[in-house]
Amino acid sequence: MLSEVAEKREVMKVGDRVRVSQSVVVYHHPQHKKEPFDIIGMEGTIISIITTWEGRPISANLPIVVEFSPKFKSHFRDSELEAITN
């Protein structure tokens, strides 16, 4: 399992297009504020992969930041995303 996660993390990089592959409920979607909204199937672009904080290495719980629109970004585990191939 760990090697699979490490392999997936190596493949995903900033700028990649991804799709939410598992049910993820958020409460900060711009069109559904303060309401539960499942974003499974939404597509976006990886804008950051968090590995350090103030110059020190960290192990973030939700390290991948995906932007779906200029007003909507969210953090994910790599297991919640799948790469979109052209």
C-alpha positions as CSV (number, residue, x, y, z in Angstrom):
1,M,0.0,0.0,0.0
2,L,2.7,2.5,0.9
3,S,4.7,1.8,-2.3
4,E,1.5,2.4,-4.3
5,V,0.9,5.7,-2.6
6,A,4.5,6.8,-3.1
7,E,4.3,5.8,-6.7
8,K,1.1,7.8,-7.2
9,R,2.7,10.8,-5.5
10,E,5.7,10.7,-7.8
11,V,3.5,10.6,-10.9
12,M,1.3,13.6,-9.8
13,K,2.9,17.0,-10.1
14,V,2.0,20.7,-10.1
15,G,0.1,21.6,-13.3
16,D,-1.4,18.1,-13.8
17,R,-5.2,17.9,-14.5
18,V,-6.9,15.6,-12.0
19,R,-10.4,14.3,-11.2
20,V,-11.9,13.6,-7.7
21,S,-12.3,9.8,-7.7
22,Q,-13.9,9.3,-4.3
23,S,-16.7,10.9,-2.4
24,V,-15.4,14.1,-0.8
25,V,-17.9,16.4,1.0
26,V,-16.9,20.1,1.4
27,Y,-18.6,23.0,3.0
28,H,-16.8,25.8,1.2
29,H,-18.0,25.5,-2.4
30,P,-18.8,29.0,-3.6
31,Q,-22.3,28.0,-4.9
32,H,-23.2,25.9,-1.9
33,K,-21.8,27.8,1.1
34,K,-22.3,26.3,4.5
35,E,-24.0,23.3,3.0
36,P,-22.6,19.8,2.4
37,F,-21.6,19.4,-1.3
38,D,-20.0,16.2,-2.7
39,I,-17.4,17.0,-5.3
40,I,-16.8,13.5,-6.7
41,G,-16.2,13.8,-10.4
42,M,-15.0,17.4,-10.5
43,E,-11.9,18.2,-12.5
44,G,-9.2,20.7,-11.7
45,T,-5.5,21.5,-11.7
46,I,-2.9,20.7,-9.1
47,I,-1.5,24.1,-7.9
48,S,0.6,22.9,-5.0
49,I,1.9,19.8,-3.2
50,I,2.7,20.6,0.4
51,T,5.9,19.0,1.6
52,T,7.5,21.7,3.7
53,W,6.5,24.5,6.1
54,E,8.9,27.3,7.0
55,G,11.7,25.4,5.4
56,R,11.1,22.2,7.4
57,P,9.8,18.9,5.9
58,I,6.3,18.0,7.0
59,S,3.8,15.1,6.4
60,A,0.6,16.9,5.6
61,N,-2.7,14.9,5.9
62,L,-4.1,16.6,2.8
63,P,-1.0,17.6,0.8
64,I,-2.3,18.1,-2.7
65,V,-4.0,21.5,-3.4
66,V,-6.3,21.5,-6.4
67,E,-7.9,24.5,-8.1
68,F,-11.3,23.9,-9.7
69,S,-12.1,27.6,-10.5
70,P,-10.5,30.9,-9.4
71,K,-12.9,30.9,-6.4
72,F,-12.7,27.3,-5.4
73,K,-9.6,25.3,-4.2
74,S,-9.4,22.3,-1.9
75,H,-6.9,20.0,-0.3
76,F,-6.8,16.3,-1.0
77,R,-5.0,13.0,-0.3
78,D,-3.5,11.4,-3.4
79,S,-5.8,8.5,-3.0
80,E,-8.8,10.8,-3.6
81,L,-7.6,11.9,-7.0
82,E,-6.9,10.3,-10.4
83,A,-4.9,11.8,-13.2
84,I,-6.7,12.8,-16.4
85,T,-4.9,11.6,-19.4
86,N,-5.5,13.3,-22.8
